[in-house]
Structures are given as C-alpha cells and as structure tokens.
Amino acid sequence: MSDRPTVDDVKSAESDQSLDAVEAPSAPLPLLSYPRAEVFMVESDEELAEAVETLSKRSGPFAVDAERASGFKYSQRAYLVQIYRQGSPIYLIDPAAIAPVIDAKPFESLAKLMGTAPWILHAASQDIPCLRELGLEAPELLDTELGSRIAGLERVGLGAVTERLLGVRLAKEHSAVDWSIRPLSDDWLHYAALDVDVLFELWDALEAVLVERGKLDWAKQEFAAVLNAQPKSAKVDKWRGMTGLHDVKEPRKLAVARELWLAREQLAVKLDVSPGRLIPDSSIVNVSKETPRTKPQLSGNRAFVGRASRTYVDLWWKAIEDGSNTRDLPPLKLPAVGIPNHRIWPTRFPEADARLKAIRPLIALCAEEHGIPVENILTPDFLRQICFEPPLATAEDISQALIELGARPWQVELVTPLILQGLAVASKDASAG
C-alpha cells in the first residue's frame, strides 16, 4: 500500500473556518478515496520498531484510531491501530499479529513515544479502553467528535464533520465489518487509513471555530474529563439486561433465563464470539417463558435460533435443568440503587418532580442559545440528583454539589444560576399551591 497516489483535488475550506461561513456546496464535494500519505502495515516486532523510529523523528500530535470487531467477537480488543504523525507514513498496526494474547509488553516503546505528545481522535471514549489494553496512554486528548458537539455542529460523525469543515467527502463503506478477519482487504485498509488521514486538518479547522466562539476552553475541559474518566463498575446481575426479559414474571423462569445467559456467556468467552451471535436474547427469553420439558422439545422450538442453538443443545439443556432445579431463585426485582427513576416522581415524589420541571426548560434554553446538545451542557443524571436531594439554598451549595457529581467548571458556571432560578420558581409555586 506504500505506492498509493496523492489526491491533488482534495482541499480544505478557505481561510474563514466559522460554521456560519461553511455553506452547503452547490456542486458535489471531492471524494477522498485513498489516503494521501504512504501507508504501511505493521505485523511484527521488527516492523513495529521501524515505525516507532520513524514516528520519533517527527514532532507534534499523533492522529490515532482503532478498529475492533464489536458485534462479531466477545473481546473488545483492538484488531487494528492507526497512527499518523505529520510528515510520517500512516502506520496500520496489527496488535493481534504482534501479540496474539493481549499483552502490553511488545508495545512499550510505542507507548513511551506516544506519551510525549497529544493525541487527536474522533470519539475518543470508544477507543481509549482497547488502546489502554496495549499500554497506550494519551497525555492529552483532542477529540474532534466531542469538540464538534461543543462547537455546535448538528452532525458529528467523522464523514459529516469532514464535509462540513474541510469540504471533502470520505469514502466510508466499511464501518461495520469484522476487523478480526485476516487478511484484511485493501479497501478496508484504505478506509482505516482515511480515519487518521484528515485528523490534523480537521482539528485545525475545528479549533479555529472553537476559538471564534469562545468555546476552546470548554472543549478542552471535556477532553480532560474523557481522559480521566474511571471505568464503569460491572453491573450486578448483568443478565437482567436482556431485551424482553421484563415479560418474564416468575422467579423460576428467571432462574432458567439466568442459567441460559451464564452458559451463553461462558461459551462466548471460550469461542471469542459475540454472545448474540450464538443465541439471541429473544431465544433465551422465549425458552424461559415456555420452558421445554425435554431436550427434543427444546430442539424443536422454532423460536430458539442462532448459530449455536443446535450444535450446543446439550449445553442449553443443562442450563435449563439447572435453572429448573435450583434453590437459588432470583428476586423479580433488585433493590433500588441510587435515586428512584424520575418517571415515577410525579406521583411518588411530586416536590422533586416540580423542581426538575422548573429547571429542565432553563437548561434546554441555555443549550439552544449556546448551540450545544443539552446532555453536554449538563449530564441529565446530575440534574436529577440535584433535584431529588433537599433543595440547595445558595449558588455556592449548588456549585459544590455539581463539582462533587463530576460537572466541569464551565458547566457549573453556566447552569448554577439556572438551577438556583428554577428552585426558586418551584418553591414559589409550592407555596402558592
């Protein structure tokens, strides 16, 4: 892939990079089908060492992306890591070829180098976990997807943002493929390289917009929050998240569903296959509701489908037997954790509901005025937490509560007076009522 041609007719937007100045084109935008830099596959320790040496001779940020096999594999490991630095080739690193079992040690030299400069990514939160598995840690993030939200773009996918800010269409036909397949086709590799090809120009254009709109500091606070975010703790009784399980109303049938889910999970880990590809949730729920009495009855169930539904029928039948005979029956519902769901507030917690209904429109108006999605102005759960707790009396109290929840300083500054205003309205209405 090292001899791909340069695309001469690809141009970025002219000097004015404001969103208002980027108008819908009157003619089709030029299509970027091939990466403009040389592209090298990296599939061995020796090739990785050469890539690190070349990248170390350049300066500035790293453009980074990763491809997983979500929906195909159980593992969320990176099956391809794209790294590019201005003036260098684009390197497509195959972590599975270098370390068949996930291991950060072969990537120590790369990690040391990449810890010396910021990373530019698009939707960084999606890729950070699989990159961290390889020991790759960013010292600073520049996220063109999150930055586009803060800037006020309506569509924030990489293709849409590139069209809007650079006046270029990306060839993006392979977004949902199985990246664990080997060998990877040239078309897929072109697609992967394009994901980092435009990131330097894209960040420059986006940064100009953020500066113009006085939002660069807001964006950088958000980037830092993504970088420092702690992994979410594992859900208790994860099996309860199966689609359609709410229709199962008996503890014994829930036990059957649980055992089938656990059996599927263990097989998925063993085969490294996405669980839903073995048997879908709908099959587990159907079998749980209509528990078969014999193995042939299970095999004859037309709603019991999936690539592993018949080949592993003994496994599924044992799970059904275990669930049918266990004394460990799960409760129909788990004890509530945290504040109650806000949907029941109108009848169960009317005062909290009144506070939420008084404040939420003010937050929405603020989001509209600043051209930022409302969930980026303030995490909805943070607002619900503030509204459910006893009313806070002062701006200082509200600000401190928001900071403790994890709101960023720019968010605290924007929403504290709105929350104070909404609380006052709710209190006044309650007194009048």
KEKELUM-119454 format. One record per residue (C-alpha): residue number from 0; residue in three letters; chain; x, y, z. Coordinates in Angstrom, 1 decimal, decimal comma. Layout:
<rs>
R  num  residu  chaine    east   north      up
R  NUM     ALA       A       X       Y       Z
...
</rs>
This chain:
<rs>
R  num  residu  chaine    east   north      up
R    0     MET       A     0,0     0,0     0,0
R    1     SER       A     3,0     2,3     0,0
R    2     ASP       A     2,5     3,5    -3,6
R    3     ARG       A    -1,0     5,0    -3,3
R    4     PRO       A    -1,4     8,2    -5,2
R    5     THR       A    -1,8    11,7    -3,7
R    6     VAL       A    -5,3    13,2    -4,2
R    7     ASP       A    -4,5    16,6    -5,5
R    8     ASP       A    -8,0    17,9    -5,8
R    9     VAL       A    -8,8    17,5    -2,1
R   10     LYS       A    -8,9    20,9    -0,5
R   11     SER       A    -9,8    22,2     2,9
R   12     ALA       A   -12,2    25,1     3,4
R   13     GLU       A   -10,6    28,5     2,8
R   14     SER       A    -9,4    30,9     5,4
R   15     ASP       A   -12,8    31,6     7,2
R   16     GLN       A   -13,5    28,4     9,2
R   17     SER       A   -16,6    29,6    11,1
R   18     LEU       A   -19,6    27,4    11,0
R   19     ASP       A   -21,7    30,1     9,5
R   20     ALA       A   -19,3    30,5     6,6
R   21     VAL       A   -19,3    26,8     5,7
R   22     GLU       A   -22,3    26,7     3,4
R   23     ALA       A   -23,9    23,7     1,6
R   24     PRO       A   -21,9    23,2    -1,6
R   25     SER       A   -23,6    23,9    -4,9
R   26     ALA       A   -21,7    21,0    -6,5
R   27     PRO       A   -20,7    17,6    -5,2
R   28     LEU       A   -17,7    17,7    -2,9
R   29     PRO       A   -14,4    16,0    -4,0
R   30     LEU       A   -14,2    12,4    -2,8
R   31     LEU       A   -11,2    11,2    -0,8
R   32     SER       A   -11,0     7,5    -1,6
R   33     TYR       A    -7,4     6,8    -0,9
R   34     PRO       A    -5,0     8,0     1,9
R   35     ARG       A    -2,7    10,8     0,8
R   36     ALA       A     0,3     9,6     2,8
R   37     GLU       A     2,2     6,3     2,4
R   38     VAL       A     0,6     3,5     4,3
R   39     PHE       A     2,5     0,7     6,0
R   40     MET       A     1,1    -2,4     7,7
R   41     VAL       A     2,9    -3,3    10,9
R   42     GLU       A     2,6    -7,0    11,7
R   43     SER       A     5,9    -7,9    13,6
R   44     ASP       A     8,1    -6,7    16,3
R   45     GLU       A    10,7    -5,6    13,8
R   46     GLU       A     8,2    -3,6    11,7
R   47     LEU       A     6,9    -2,0    14,9
R   48     ALA       A    10,4    -0,9    15,9
R   49     GLU       A    10,9     0,7    12,5
R   50     ALA       A     7,5     2,5    12,8
R   51     VAL       A     8,5     3,8    16,3
R   52     GLU       A    11,8     5,0    15,0
R   53     THR       A    10,2     6,9    12,1
R   54     LEU       A     7,5     8,4    14,2
R   55     SER       A    10,1     9,6    16,8
R   56     LYS       A    11,8    11,7    14,1
R   57     ARG       A     8,6    13,8    13,7
R   58     SER       A     7,0    16,2    16,1
R   59     GLY       A     3,5    17,3    17,0
R   60     PRO       A     0,4    15,4    17,9
R   61     PHE       A    -0,4    11,8    16,9
R   62     ALA       A    -3,6    11,1    14,9
R   63     VAL       A    -4,9     7,9    16,3
R   64     ASP       A    -7,8     5,5    15,7
R   65     ALA       A    -8,6     1,8    16,5
R   66     GLU       A   -10,8    -0,8    14,9
R   67     ARG       A   -12,5    -3,5    17,0
R   68     ALA       A   -14,7    -6,4    16,0
R   69     SER       A   -17,7    -5,4    18,0
R   70     GLY       A   -20,8    -7,5    17,3
R   71     PHE       A   -18,5   -10,3    16,0
R   72     LYS       A   -16,1   -11,1    18,8
R   73     TYR       A   -16,6   -11,3    22,6
R   74     SER       A   -13,3    -9,5    23,1
R   75     GLN       A   -13,3    -5,7    22,7
R   76     ARG       A    -9,6    -5,8    21,8
R   77     ALA       A    -8,1    -3,6    19,1
R   78     TYR       A    -7,6    -5,6    15,9
R   79     LEU       A    -6,1    -2,6    14,1
R   80     VAL       A    -4,5     0,6    15,4
R   81     GLN       A    -3,9     3,5    13,1
R   82     ILE       A    -1,2     6,0    14,0
R   83     TYR       A    -0,1     9,0    11,9
R   84     ARG       A     2,1    12,0    12,6
R   85     GLN       A     2,5    14,9    10,2
R   86     GLY       A     5,3    14,1     7,7
R   87     SER       A     5,3    10,4     8,6
R   88     PRO       A     3,6     7,4     6,8
R   89     ILE       A     0,3     6,2     8,2
R   90     TYR       A     1,0     3,0    10,2
R   91     LEU       A    -1,7     0,4    10,4
R   92     ILE       A    -0,6    -1,8    13,4
R   93     ASP       A    -2,0    -5,3    13,8
R   94     PRO       A    -1,9    -5,9    17,5
R   95     ALA       A    -3,2    -9,5    17,2
R   96     ALA       A    -0,3   -10,4    14,9
R   97     ILE       A     2,3    -8,9    17,2
R   98     ALA       A     0,6   -10,2    20,4
R   99     PRO       A    -2,0   -13,0    19,8
R  100     VAL       A    -2,8   -12,8    23,5
R  101     ILE       A    -3,4    -9,3    24,7
R  102     ASP       A    -0,1    -8,1    26,1
R  103     ALA       A     1,2    -4,5    26,6
R  104     LYS       A     4,9    -5,5    26,7
R  105     PRO       A     5,5    -5,6    22,9
R  106     PHE       A     4,2    -2,1    22,7
R  107     GLU       A     6,3    -0,5    25,4
R  108     SER       A     8,5     1,5    23,0
R  109     LEU       A     5,4     2,8    21,2
R  110     ALA       A     3,7     3,7    24,4
R  111     LYS       A     6,7     5,6    25,6
R  112     LEU       A     6,8     7,6    22,4
R  113     MET       A     3,1     8,2    22,3
R  114     GLY       A     3,2     9,5    25,9
R  115     THR       A     5,1    12,6    24,7
R  116     ALA       A     2,5    14,4    22,6
R  117     PRO       A    -1,3    14,9    22,4
R  118     TRP       A    -3,5    12,5    20,5
R  119     ILE       A    -6,1    13,6    18,0
R  120     LEU       A    -9,0    11,1    17,9
R  121     HIS       A   -12,6    11,2    16,7
R  122     ALA       A   -14,9     9,9    19,5
R  123     ALA       A   -12,0     9,1    21,8
R  124     SER       A   -14,1     7,4    24,5
R  125     GLN       A   -14,8     4,5    22,1
R  126     ASP       A   -11,1     3,7    21,5
R  127     ILE       A    -9,4     4,5    24,8
R  128     PRO       A   -10,2     1,2    26,5
R  129     CYS       A    -8,8    -1,0    23,8
R  130     LEU       A    -5,7     1,2    23,4
R  131     ARG       A    -5,1     1,1    27,2
R  132     GLU       A    -5,1    -2,7    27,0
R  133     LEU       A    -1,9    -2,3    24,9
R  134     GLY       A    -0,4     0,1    27,4
R  135     LEU       A    -1,0     3,1    25,2
R  136     GLU       A    -2,0     6,2    27,3
R  137     ALA       A    -2,5     9,7    25,9
R  138     PRO       A    -1,0    12,6    27,9
R  139     GLU       A    -3,7    14,9    26,3
R  140     LEU       A    -6,7    14,4    24,1
R  141     LEU       A    -8,0    16,5    21,2
R  142     ASP       A   -11,4    14,9    20,3
R  143     THR       A   -12,8    16,1    17,0
R  144     GLU       A   -16,2    14,4    17,7
R  145     LEU       A   -16,7    15,8    21,2
R  146     GLY       A   -15,3    19,1    20,0
R  147     SER       A   -17,8    19,3    17,2
R  148     ARG       A   -20,6    18,9    19,7
R  149     ILE       A   -19,3    21,7    21,8
R  150     ALA       A   -18,8    23,8    18,6
R  151     GLY       A   -22,4    23,3    17,7
R  152     LEU       A   -22,3    21,1    14,6
R  153     GLU       A   -25,6    19,2    14,1
R  154     ARG       A   -23,9    16,1    12,7
R  155     VAL       A   -20,8    14,9    14,4
R  156     GLY       A   -19,8    11,7    12,6
R  157     LEU       A   -16,3    11,8    11,0
R  158     GLY       A   -17,6    11,9     7,5
R  159     ALA       A   -20,1    14,7     8,3
R  160     VAL       A   -17,6    16,8    10,1
R  161     THR       A   -15,0    16,4     7,4
R  162     GLU       A   -17,6    17,5     4,8
R  163     ARG       A   -18,7    20,5     6,9
R  164     LEU       A   -15,3    21,8     7,8
R  165     LEU       A   -12,9    20,6     5,1
R  166     GLY       A   -15,2    20,4     2,1
R  167     VAL       A   -14,2    16,8     1,5
R  168     ARG       A   -16,2    13,6     1,3
R  169     LEU       A   -14,6    10,5     2,8
R  170     ALA       A   -15,1     7,0     1,3
R  171     LYS       A   -16,8     5,3     4,3
R  172     GLU       A   -18,2     2,0     3,3
R  173     HIS       A   -16,7    -0,4     5,8
R  174     SER       A   -17,8     0,9     9,3
R  175     ALA       A   -19,4    -2,4    10,4
R  176     VAL       A   -17,1    -5,1     9,2
R  177     ASP       A   -15,4    -7,8    11,2
R  178     TRP       A   -11,9    -6,4    11,7
R  179     SER       A   -10,6    -9,7    13,2
R  180     ILE       A   -10,7   -11,3     9,7
R  181     ARG       A    -7,3   -11,9     8,1
R  182     PRO       A    -6,1   -11,0     5,6
R  183     LEU       A    -7,7    -7,6     5,6
R  184     SER       A    -8,7    -6,3     2,1
R  185     ASP       A    -7,1    -3,3     0,6
R  186     ASP       A   -10,4    -1,5     0,6
R  187     TRP       A   -10,7    -2,0     4,4
R  188     LEU       A    -7,2    -0,8     4,9
R  189     HIS       A    -7,8     2,4     2,8
R  190     TYR       A   -10,9     3,0     5,0
R  191     ALA       A    -8,9     2,6     8,2
R  192     ALA       A    -6,1     4,9     6,9
R  193     LEU       A    -8,6     7,6     6,0
R  194     ASP       A    -9,8     7,7     9,6
R  195     VAL       A    -6,5     9,4    10,6
R  196     ASP       A    -5,6    11,0     7,2
R  197     VAL       A    -7,8    14,0     7,8
R  198     LEU       A    -7,5    14,5    11,6
R  199     PHE       A    -4,7    17,1    11,6
R  200     GLU       A    -6,6    19,4     9,1
R  201     LEU       A    -9,9    18,7    10,9
R  202     TRP       A    -8,6    19,6    14,3
R  203     ASP       A    -7,0    22,9    12,9
R  204     ALA       A   -10,4    23,8    11,4
R  205     LEU       A   -12,4    22,9    14,5
R  206     GLU       A   -10,0    24,6    16,8
R  207     ALA       A   -10,5    27,8    14,8
R  208     VAL       A   -14,3    27,5    15,2
R  209     LEU       A   -14,0    26,8    19,0
R  210     VAL       A   -11,7    29,9    19,4
R  211     GLU       A   -14,0    32,1    17,4
R  212     ARG       A   -17,0    31,0    19,6
R  213     GLY       A   -15,1    31,2    22,9
R  214     LYS       A   -15,5    27,5    23,5
R  215     LEU       A   -12,0    26,2    23,2
R  216     ASP       A   -11,5    26,0    27,0
R  217     TRP       A   -14,9    24,3    27,3
R  218     ALA       A   -13,9    21,7    24,8
R  219     LYS       A   -10,5    21,1    26,5
R  220     GLN       A   -12,2    20,6    29,8
R  221     GLU       A   -14,4    18,0    28,2
R  222     PHE       A   -11,4    16,3    26,6
R  223     ALA       A    -9,7    16,1    30,0
R  224     ALA       A   -12,8    14,6    31,6
R  225     VAL       A   -12,9    11,8    28,9
R  226     LEU       A    -9,2    11,1    29,5
R  227     ASN       A    -9,6    10,9    33,3
R  228     ALA       A   -12,9     9,1    33,4
R  229     GLN       A   -12,9     6,0    35,5
R  230     PRO       A   -14,2     2,7    34,0
R  231     LYS       A   -17,8     1,9    35,0
R  232     SER       A   -18,3    -0,8    37,6
R  233     ALA       A   -19,7    -4,0    36,4
R  234     LYS       A   -23,5    -4,3    36,6
R  235     VAL       A   -25,0    -6,6    39,3
R  236     ASP       A   -26,9    -9,4    37,7
R  237     LYS       A   -25,9    -8,3    34,2
R  238     TRP       A   -28,2   -11,0    32,7
R  239     ARG       A   -31,2    -8,9    33,7
R  240     GLY       A   -30,3    -6,5    30,9
R  241     MET       A   -31,5    -8,9    28,2
R  242     THR       A   -34,0    -7,4    25,8
R  243     GLY       A   -37,6    -8,6    26,6
R  244     LEU       A   -36,8   -10,1    30,0
R  245     HIS       A   -39,3    -7,8    31,6
R  246     ASP       A   -42,0   -10,1    30,3
R  247     VAL       A   -40,7   -13,0    32,5
R  248     LYS       A   -42,7   -12,7    35,7
R  249     GLU       A   -41,9   -15,8    37,7
R  250     PRO       A   -38,7   -16,4    39,8
R  251     ARG       A   -38,3   -20,0    38,4
R  252     LYS       A   -38,4   -18,8    34,9
R  253     LEU       A   -36,0   -16,0    35,7
R  254     ALA       A   -33,6   -18,7    37,1
R  255     VAL       A   -33,8   -20,5    33,7
R  256     ALA       A   -33,1   -17,2    31,9
R  257     ARG       A   -30,1   -16,6    34,2
R  258     GLU       A   -28,6   -20,0    33,7
R  259     LEU       A   -29,0   -19,8    29,9
R  260     TRP       A   -27,4   -16,4    29,9
R  261     LEU       A   -24,5   -17,6    32,0
R  262     ALA       A   -24,0   -20,6    29,8
R  263     ARG       A   -24,0   -18,4    26,7
R  264     GLU       A   -21,5   -16,0    28,3
R  265     GLN       A   -19,1   -18,8    29,1
R  266     LEU       A   -19,3   -20,2    25,6
R  267     ALA       A   -18,9   -16,7    24,1
R  268     VAL       A   -15,7   -16,2    26,1
R  269     LYS       A   -14,4   -19,6    25,1
R  270     LEU       A   -15,1   -19,1    21,4
R  271     ASP       A   -14,5   -15,4    21,4
R  272     VAL       A   -17,8   -14,8    19,7
R  273     SER       A   -20,3   -12,0    20,4
R  274     PRO       A   -23,0   -13,7    22,7
R  275     GLY       A   -25,9   -12,6    20,5
R  276     ARG       A   -24,4   -14,5    17,6
R  277     LEU       A   -24,6   -17,7    19,5
R  278     ILE       A   -28,2   -17,4    20,5
R  279     PRO       A   -30,0   -14,1    20,7
R  280     ASP       A   -31,7   -12,6    23,8
R  281     SER       A   -35,1   -13,3    22,2
R  282     SER       A   -34,4   -17,1    22,2
R  283     ILE       A   -33,4   -17,1    25,9
R  284     VAL       A   -36,5   -15,1    26,8
R  285     ASN       A   -38,8   -17,4    24,8
R  286     VAL       A   -37,3   -20,5    26,2
R  287     SER       A   -37,6   -19,1    29,7
R  288     LYS       A   -41,3   -18,3    29,3
R  289     GLU       A   -42,2   -21,5    27,6
R  290     THR       A   -39,8   -23,8    29,4
R  291     PRO       A   -39,4   -27,0    27,4
R  292     ARG       A   -39,8   -30,3    29,3
R  293     THR       A   -37,4   -32,4    27,1
R  294     LYS       A   -34,3   -31,8    25,0
R  295     PRO       A   -36,2   -32,7    21,8
R  296     GLN       A   -38,8   -30,2    22,7
R  297     LEU       A   -36,1   -27,6    23,0
R  298     SER       A   -34,5   -28,6    19,7
R  299     GLY       A   -37,9   -28,4    18,0
R  300     ASN       A   -38,6   -24,9    19,3
R  301     ARG       A   -38,6   -22,7    16,2
R  302     ALA       A   -38,1   -19,5    18,3
R  303     PHE       A   -34,8   -21,0    19,6
R  304     VAL       A   -32,4   -19,8    16,9
R  305     GLY       A   -28,8   -18,7    16,5
R  306     ARG       A   -25,7   -20,4    15,1
R  307     ALA       A   -25,1   -22,3    18,3
R  308     SER       A   -28,8   -23,2    19,1
R  309     ARG       A   -28,5   -26,8    17,9
R  310     THR       A   -24,7   -27,5    17,9
R  311     TYR       A   -24,6   -26,8    21,6
R  312     VAL       A   -28,1   -28,1    22,5
R  313     ASP       A   -26,6   -30,2    25,4
R  314     LEU       A   -25,2   -27,1    27,0
R  315     TRP       A   -28,5   -25,2    26,7
R  316     TRP       A   -30,5   -28,2    28,0
R  317     LYS       A   -28,2   -28,5    31,1
R  318     ALA       A   -28,7   -24,8    31,8
R  319     ILE       A   -32,5   -25,2    31,6
R  320     GLU       A   -32,2   -28,2    34,0
R  321     ASP       A   -30,0   -26,2    36,4
R  322     GLY       A   -32,4   -23,2    36,3
R  323     SER       A   -35,5   -25,5    36,8
R  324     ASN       A   -34,0   -27,3    39,8
R  325     THR       A   -32,0   -24,6    41,6
R  326     ARG       A   -33,0   -23,3    45,1
R  327     ASP       A   -31,2   -20,1    44,3
R  328     LEU       A   -34,2   -18,3    42,8
R  329     PRO       A   -33,6   -14,7    41,8
R  330     PRO       A   -36,0   -12,0    43,1
R  331     LEU       A   -38,3   -10,5    40,5
R  332     LYS       A   -36,7    -7,1    41,0
R  333     LEU       A   -33,4    -6,0    42,5
R  334     PRO       A   -33,4    -3,5    45,4
R  335     ALA       A   -33,2     0,1    44,1
R  336     VAL       A   -29,8     1,7    44,0
R  337     GLY       A   -29,5     5,5    43,9
R  338     ILE       A   -32,3     7,8    43,4
R  339     PRO       A   -35,7     6,5    42,1
R  340     ASN       A   -36,4     6,6    38,4
R  341     HIS       A   -37,6    10,1    37,5
R  342     ARG       A   -40,6     8,7    35,7
R  343     ILE       A   -42,3     7,9    39,0
R  344     TRP       A   -41,6    11,3    40,5
R  345     PRO       A   -45,0    12,9    39,6
R  346     THR       A   -46,9    10,5    41,9
R  347     ARG       A   -44,3     9,4    44,4
R  348     PHE       A   -42,0    12,5    44,7
R  349     PRO       A   -44,0    15,5    43,5
R  350     GLU       A   -41,7    18,1    45,0
R  351     ALA       A   -38,6    16,7    43,3
R  352     ASP       A   -40,7    16,4    40,1
R  353     ALA       A   -41,7    20,1    40,4
R  354     ARG       A   -38,0    21,1    40,8
R  355     LEU       A   -37,0    19,1    37,7
R  356     LYS       A   -39,8    20,5    35,6
R  357     ALA       A   -38,9    24,0    36,6
R  358     ILE       A   -35,2    23,7    35,9
R  359     ARG       A   -35,1    21,5    32,8
R  360     PRO       A   -36,6    24,0    30,4
R  361     LEU       A   -34,0    26,6    31,6
R  362     ILE       A   -31,2    24,1    30,8
R  363     ALA       A   -32,7    23,4    27,4
R  364     LEU       A   -32,9    27,1    26,6
R  365     CYS       A   -29,3    27,5    27,6
R  366     ALA       A   -28,2    24,6    25,4
R  367     GLU       A   -30,1    26,1    22,5
R  368     GLU       A   -28,6    29,6    23,0
R  369     HIS       A   -25,1    28,1    23,0
R  370     GLY       A   -25,7    25,6    20,2
R  371     ILE       A   -24,7    22,6    22,4
R  372     PRO       A   -26,7    19,4    22,9
R  373     VAL       A   -28,5    19,6    26,2
R  374     GLU       A   -26,8    16,5    27,6
R  375     ASN       A   -23,4    18,2    27,0
R  376     ILE       A   -24,5    21,3    28,9
R  377     LEU       A   -25,1    19,1    32,0
R  378     THR       A   -25,3    15,3    32,3
R  379     PRO       A   -29,1    14,6    32,8
R  380     ASP       A   -28,4    12,4    35,8
R  381     PHE       A   -26,5    15,2    37,6
R  382     LEU       A   -29,6    17,4    37,2
R  383     ARG       A   -31,9    14,7    38,6
R  384     GLN       A   -29,6    14,2    41,5
R  385     ILE       A   -29,7    17,9    42,3
R  386     CYS       A   -33,5    18,0    42,0
R  387     PHE       A   -34,1    14,9    44,1
R  388     GLU       A   -32,0    15,9    47,1
R  389     PRO       A   -33,3    18,5    49,5
R  390     PRO       A   -33,3    22,0    47,9
R  391     LEU       A   -29,9    23,7    48,0
R  392     ALA       A   -30,1    27,2    49,3
R  393     THR       A   -27,2    29,1    47,7
R  394     ALA       A   -25,3    29,3    44,5
R  395     GLU       A   -22,2    28,1    46,4
R  396     ASP       A   -24,1    25,0    47,6
R  397     ILE       A   -25,3    24,2    44,1
R  398     SER       A   -21,8    24,7    42,6
R  399     GLN       A   -20,2    22,4    45,1
R  400     ALA       A   -22,8    19,7    44,6
R  401     LEU       A   -22,3    19,8    40,9
R  402     ILE       A   -18,5    19,6    41,2
R  403     GLU       A   -18,8    16,6    43,5
R  404     LEU       A   -21,0    14,9    40,9
R  405     GLY       A   -18,4    15,5    38,2
R  406     ALA       A   -19,6    18,5    36,3
R  407     ARG       A   -16,8    20,6    34,7
R  408     PRO       A   -16,1    24,2    35,7
R  409     TRP       A   -17,6    25,6    32,5
R  410     GLN       A   -20,8    23,7    33,1
R  411     VAL       A   -21,0    24,7    36,7
R  412     GLU       A   -20,7    28,4    35,7
R  413     LEU       A   -23,4    28,1    33,1
R  414     VAL       A   -26,0    26,1    35,0
R  415     THR       A   -25,7    27,2    38,6
R  416     PRO       A   -27,7    30,4    38,2
R  417     LEU       A   -30,3    28,5    36,2
R  418     ILE       A   -30,7    25,8    38,9
R  419     LEU       A   -31,0    28,5    41,5
R  420     GLN       A   -33,6    30,3    39,4
R  421     GLY       A   -35,6    27,0    38,9
R  422     LEU       A   -35,5    26,1    42,5
R  423     ALA       A   -36,9    29,5    43,4
R  424     VAL       A   -39,8    29,1    40,9
R  425     ALA       A   -40,6    25,6    42,2
R  426     SER       A   -40,6    26,8    45,8
R  427     LYS       A   -42,8    29,8    45,0
R  428     ASP       A   -45,3    27,5    43,1
R  429     ALA       A   -45,3    25,1    46,0
R  430     SER       A   -46,1    27,9    48,5
R  431     ALA       A   -48,8    29,3    46,2
R  432     GLY       A   -50,4    25,9    45,9
</rs>
